[in-house]
């Protein structure tokens, strides 16, 4: 009976340890009636793309397209009435229509500028969609990892409580000092603090994701998904080839097109327009009517629009440099994200293959040795702390990998993964 009673805590501790290490691989419990439907990654992205911020950018595209129609309109004619003299029989009345005629390609330049505005608005819309997609990927997996860390903290509490039970029994048997029991109880308190912190991190992650997809934090339920399966990304050279489609480069390219079009508008404005006048004049004194034809041409003596043209040229030069800087910056950020992803992914693999199994085995052996008097409880606490830190480091590395992957998608877009629709495949991974 004594030998059996000594083995029971060991078996229970090992069972709890196995549950702790395998809890992340288990699917989430089924959704109870009345709770929100689970949201997978694609649904989260779709919800985020329906939020007011992106709709506002879409309205800007519609407004820019309407501006194109306005830019193609010709100047309105002008109806002019002129009367000379007040006495009947001696006055002269003239009625004429004045039609401005644009020269120098002003209408064409104005249309090009409006088309550039459409291109800029569409590029901004595409860039916002890409940014939103990347933010949702990072936020989605931040919630998943926070959930796993919360479960890890909960399992640590169970382990700490089991340690308190074992220590209490050994103190009662007179085999260890009461100080060891105090240490065990302190370890249980620390585990409760860890759970509180993990719960807080989960709440923050849910709030951030809820702000992206337009839902309350308490209304977010993610679909059953194990976030440890990381996607394979294309080689860096292939990703760099697609960096021209990144959000910052698209914005800079659209801004450059708009500035070039503005330069053409200012260049065309240097050529003055003419106004053609056609009308009829009635002379009461001579009792006759006659046709009036006129031509008005401004004389560009004092203002040839040189200052505006020079300013537009310099802004075009600035936009060229900004585009070059955006390309360099996007390539640099992509390389950094690629490196961070590779480092985090290697760390995840190393922790999963070597560190976590060894830490689990070390804790199980230390706890068993403690029950048989071969180790002090300080050794048990060290092994327990090492196990928790290993699991926590594992989830931190996973989160870092997913954040780096989101940044890669931000700068490389659809060219990120080696398999098309990889994100959809990931959602169905058990």
Secondary structure, DSSP 8 states (H G I E B T S, - for coil): -HHHHHHHHHHHHHHHHHHHHHGGGS------TTS---B-HHHHHHHHTTSHHHHHHHHHHHHHHHHHHHHT-----EEEEEEE-SSTTT-EEEEEEEEEE--SSHHHHHHHHHHHHHHHHHHHHHHHHHHHHHHHHHHHHHHHHHHHHHHHHHHHHHHHHHHHHHHHHHHHTTSS-HHHHHHHHHHHHHHHHHHHHHHHHHHHHHHHHHHHHT--GGG--B-S--TT----B--HHHHHHTGGGSHHHHHHHHHHHHHHHHHHHHHHTTS--EEEEEEEEEETTTTEEEEEEEEEE---SS--SHHHHHHHHHHHHHHHHHHHHHHHHHHHHHHHHHHHHHHHHHHHHHIIIIIHHHHHHHHHHHHHHHHTTSS-HHHHHHHHHHHHHHHHHHHHHHHHHHHHHHHHHHHHGGGSBSSTTHHHHHHT--
